[in-house]
Amino acid sequence: MSPLASGDESTTRARAIRHVTLLAIVTNAALALGQIAVGLFAHAFSLVADAAHTLSDLVTDFMVLAAGRHGADPADLDHPYGHGRIETAATLLLGASLAAVGIGFLWTSGIRLQHMDVQTPLHPAALAMALLTLTVKETLSRFTLAAARRLRARLLEANAWHARSDAASSLVVAIGIGGSLAGYPFLEPLAAAVVGFLILRMGIRLAWDAVRELIDTGLPPEELARLRQTIAETPGVVGLHELRTRRMAQRVLCDAHVQVDPRITVSEGHYISNSVVAAIRAAHPDVSEVLVHIDIEDDTEGDGQAASGGEQLLPRDAVIAELAALIAGNTGNTGVPPFQRLQLHYFDRHIEAEVYFAPEARPADPEALERRTDAWLAAHPHYRKIAYYIPLAP
C-alpha cells in the first residue's frame, strides 16, 4: 500500500464521516424546532425536555465533525503516526456523555415514580410529534451505525448510539404521553428507567473501549493468533517473537521480531521483511503500519546474553585486521587484507567468518594456513569457525 493510496483513503473516509454528520445536524435541528413548537402548543413539557436533549446532540455532532476532519490530517513532525487519536479522545467524551444521559434518565425516573400524583393535561398532537421524532431518530441512528461499520469509525458509532439514545428518549416520551392519555401514567418513568440503564451501559462500553485504545491495549487473542499465522506462513520466516499491536482509531499498528536463517545475506533478510509486511497488509486490511525487526535467533529465551553478547564482540574492522595477520603468518604482510570478500556471522556470542580469496591472492600453503587457523581458534574462543573459499580458476 503506497502512502498516496493511504492518504487518499483517509481523505475519502473523512469526507464520508463529514457528510453523515452534517445530515445528523440538519435532522436534529429540524426535530428540535418541531418538538419545541408542538411541546409548547400541547403543554407537553416532556417534549420540550426532549428537544433540549436533541439540541445537546448538536454539540456532539459538531464534535464529531471537528474530530473527523482533524483526525484525517496527515502525519507531521509532532504526530508521526497521524492524528487518529483525536477520534479516540472524542469517542471517550461521547461515551461519557452517553453515560451521563443514562444516569439522568435513571435519576429522573426515580423522582417521577415518587410523584405519580402530578398530572399535566396533554393534547394528542404531542403523541403524534413524539412518534414522528421516534421514527426519524431511529432511522438516523440506523443510517449512522451502518456508515460507522462501513467506514470502521468508532466515533461515528458512538454518535449513532447517541442518536439511538435520542430515539429511546423519544420512545419514553411517546409511552409517557400515550400512557397519560390512556390513564396509565406510571409507564413513562418505568420505561425511562429501563432505557436509562441501557444508555448507561452503552456509554460505559464506548468510553472504556476508548480508554483501552488510549493506553495502547493490544488486539484480542484471536486476532493476534491470525496475525501470527500470517507471519509464520511467509516464506523465509523461521520464527516469531515479541509481536506487539495497538489501535489508533480505525487503524492497527504492529511490530514484530521475525527470526530468519542467520547465514542469509542482508538483502535477503530485507526481502523477507518486505514480504512479511506485504502479507500482513493483504490479509489484515486494518493494519496500516508494520515494523519488522529481523532477528537471527530468539533473543527472548535464556538469560538474554545472546541478545547483548554481539555488542562485546569485535567490530568488522578489528576482525579484518586480526584475520589479515592470521593469514599473513610470519610474512608480516598485514597492510592489505589478502582476501576479496569477508562475510561475518555474529550469533550466540561467537563470530563465524567466511573468507573469500581473490584468484591472484590464493594462499601458497593451504595446509599451513589450516594449522595456524586451528591454533588461532583454540586461542580465541570468541571465534567459533573460520572457513576459507579458494577459487579453482581465475
N, C-alpha and C positions, 0 to 999 in steps of 0.2 A: 504494500500500500504506500503510495507516494505521499509526501507531505502536502502536495497540492490537492490530491484527492481527499485527504483527510480534512483539509481546511474547507473545501467546497461542501463536504458532507456536513461539517459543523455549521456552516452558514445556512445551508438549506434547513437543517434541523431547527436552528434558532428562528428562522423566518416562519416555520410551521408553528412553533410554540407561540410566537407573537400573534399570528392570525387567530389561533384558537382562543388566546387570552383576550384579544380585542372583541371577539364575538361574545365572550362571557361578560365583559364590561358593559357592552351595549345592552345585552339582555337583562343584566342585574339592574342597570339604571332605569330601564323602562318598567320593570316589575316593581321596583321600589316606589316610583312615582304613582303607579296604579294602586299599590297597596295603601299608600298614604291617603290618596283621594277617596277610595272606597271605604277605608277604615274610618275616616272622619265622618263620611256620609252615613255609614251604617252603625256608628257608635261601637265599632269593633276595635277596641284598643289592642287586642292581641294581634290584629293585622298591622297596626301602626308599629307595634314592637317588632313584628317580623320584618317590616320594612326597614327598621333601624338595623336589624341583623343583616339584611340584604345590603344596605349601604356600607356596613362594615366590611362586607366581602369585596366591595370595590377597592378598598385599600389593599387587601391581599392580592387582588387581581393586578393592581399596579406594581406590587412587589414582584409577582411572577413575571410581569412584562420586563421590569428592570433587570431581574436576575437572569432571565432567559437571554436577554440581549448581552449583558456583560459577561455571562458565563461562557459565551461562544467566542469571546475575544481571543486572539491567538496568543501563544506563549511569548513572553518577553523576559528581560533580564531579571526582573523581580519575581516573575511567576514562570519558571522554565517548564513547568508541566501544564501550563494553561490556567484558565480561571474557572474550571468546572466546580470547584468547591464553593463558589458563590451560590450555585443551585442548591448545594447541600445545606449551607447556612440558612438559606431562605426556606428550605423544606423543614428545617428544625423549628423556625419561627412559626410556620404554618401549622406544624404538628402541635406546638404548644398552644396556639390559638384554638385549635380544634378541641384540645383537652379542656381549655378554659370554658369554651362554649358548652361542652358536655357537663362540666361541673355546674355551670349556670342553670342548665335545664334541671339537673337533679335538685339543686337548691330551691329554685322557683317552684318545682313540683311539690316539694315538701311543704312549702309555705301555703300553696293553694289547697293542698289536701287538708290543712288545718283550718281553712276559712271557706268551707263549702257553702256557707250561708250567703255569701256575697254573689249576687247575680246582676248582670247587666243586660237590659233588653237589646236584642240584636235584630238587624234587618237581614232577610235572606240573601241579599246581594253580597254580604260578607262571605257566605259559604261558597257562592259561585266564584268570587275572587280567590278564595283560598284554594279551591280545586284547580283553577286555572294556573295559579302560581305553582302548585304542586306538580302539575303536568309539565310546565315549561322547565322548572328547575331539575326535575328528574331526567328529562330529555337532555338538558345541558350537561348534567353530570355524566350520563352515559356517553355522550359525544366526547367530552373531555377525557374520560377514562380510556376510551378506545384510542384516542390520539396519544395519550401518555404511554400506553403499552406499545403502540406502533413506533413511537419516537424514543422509547426507553428513557422517558423523562420523569424521574420521581417527583420533581417539582410540580409538573402538571398533574401527576397522580394525587399529590396532596391537595391541589386545588380542586380536582374532581371530587374528592371526598368532602371537601369543604362545601362544594355545591350540593353534594348528597346530604350534608347536614342541614343545608337550607331547605332542601326538599322534605327532610324529616321534620324540620320545624313547621313547614307549611302543612304537612300531614297532621301534626299535632294541633295546629290552628284549625284545620278543617274538621278534625274529630271533635275538638272542643266546641267549635261553633255548631256543628251538627248535633252533638250531644246536648248542648244547651237548648237548641231549638226543639229537640225531641224529649227533653226533660231528664237527661242523664248528664249532669254537669261534671261528675267525677271522672268521666272518660278522658278529659283533656289532661289533668295533672298526672293520671296514671300512664297514659301514652307518652307524655313528656319525660317521665322518669325512665321508661324503657329506652327511648331514643337517646336521652342524655347519657345513659350508660354505654350504648353502642358508639356514640360520638367520642366519648372519653376514651374508650378502648382504642379506637382508630387513631385518635390524636397521639396517644402514648406510643402506639406502634410506629407511626411515622417519625415521631421525634426520636425514639430510641434507635431506629434504623439510621437516621441522620447522625446521631451521636456516634454510633458504631463506625460509620464511614469517616467521620472527622478524626477518630482516634486510630484510623488505619487498620480496621478489622479485616482479616483475610477472607477469601472466598469460602463457602461451605465445603465440608469434606468431599461431597460427591462431585462438585465442580473441580476441586483440586485433583481428585483421582482421574478425571477425564483429561485434565491438563498434563498430569504426569504421564499418562498413557500416550498422549500425542508426542511428547518429547522423547519418551523411551523408544517409540517406533520410528523415529527419524534415523535414517541410515548414518552410521558413523558414531552414534551415541552409545557409549559403553555403560554409563551410569548417570544418576541424577541425585543431587543433594542440595539442601538449602534453597528450596523453591518457596518464594515469598510473593504474596499478592496483596493488593489493596484496591479499593474503589475510589473513583473520582467522578461524581455524577453518574453518567451513563457508561463511563469507560472503566476498564480494568487495567491496572498497571502490574507487571510482574517481572521478577528477576530470578534467575536460576543458575546454579553451578552445574555445568554439564561436563561429565567425565568422558575423555576420549583416549584413544591409544597414545601412550606417551612418546612414541617414536615417529609420529607423523610430522609433517612439516607445518610451519606456522600458517602457510597459505591454505593447507587442507583443513587445519583447525578453524580458520576463519570461514572457510566454505561450509563446514558443518554448523558453525554458529549461525550463519545466514540461513541455512536450511531449517534449523530449529525455529527461527523467527518466522519464516515463511509458513511452516507447518502450523504454528500456533495461530497465526492470523487467518489462515484458511479454515481451520476447524473451530476457532473461537472468535467470532467477529466482535465480541465485546472487548477483547484485549487489544488495546491500541498502542501500548508502549511495552516493549520486551527488551530486557537487558540480559544477555547471555554471557556468563563468565566461563571460559574454557579451563578445565582442570585436567591434570594428568593422573590424579588419584583422588580418592575420597578423603579430603583433609578434615572431615568431621570425626573420623574414627581415631582410636588410640589416644595418646596424651597430647596431641596437637603439635608434636615436634616435627612431624613430616611436613606440616604446612609452613613452619617457620624455619626449618633447617636449611632451605635453599639460601636464606639470607646470610648464613655463616660460611657458605662455600665460596670459592674463589670466583671472581668475575671472569668474563671471556678473555680479556687482555692478559690477565695473570696466567690463565690456563695456557694460552698460546705461548707465552714466554717459557713456561715450565716444559711443555711438550717439545718446543724447539730445542731446549737444552737436552732433553732426554734423547731425541732423535740424533742430535749432533754428536753426542757421546764425548769422546776425548778429543774430537777435532777442534772444539772451541768455536765452531762456526755457528753462532746463535743469533747473528744480526738479523737475518731474514728467515722467517719460517720456511722450512723446506717442504711444505705441503701446499696443495692447491686450494683445498677446502677443508674446513673443520666443522663438524656437526656435534653439538654438545647436548646431552640429556641430563637435566637436573631433576632427580626424584629420589625419594626415600633417603634423604640426607647423603646422597652419593652423586658422583659425576661419572657418566659414561661418555667416552669420546670416540668419534668415528673420524679417522684421519684419511684424507684422500690425497695421494701424491700426484703431482704433475708428471707427465711422461718423461720429462727431462730430469726429474729430481727423484727418481726411484732410488731407494737405499742400496748401497753397494753390497752390504752384507745383511740380508733379512734375518738370518739366524741370530746374528749378534744383537740386532735390534730387538728380537723376541726375548733374548735372555735379559737384556737391560730393562725391558718393559716389565718382565716378571718380578725382577728385583725392585723396580720402582713401585709397582702396585703393592708389594709387601711393605714398603717403607711409607707409603702414602695411603692410609686406609680410606680417605675420603674419595679416592678414585676406585670405582668398582670394576671398570673394564675399559680397555683401550684397544680398539680394532683398527687395523691398517688395511687400506684398499690400494693395491698397486696395479696400475694399468698394464695389460698384457701387450699392448701395441700403442704406438703414438696416436 
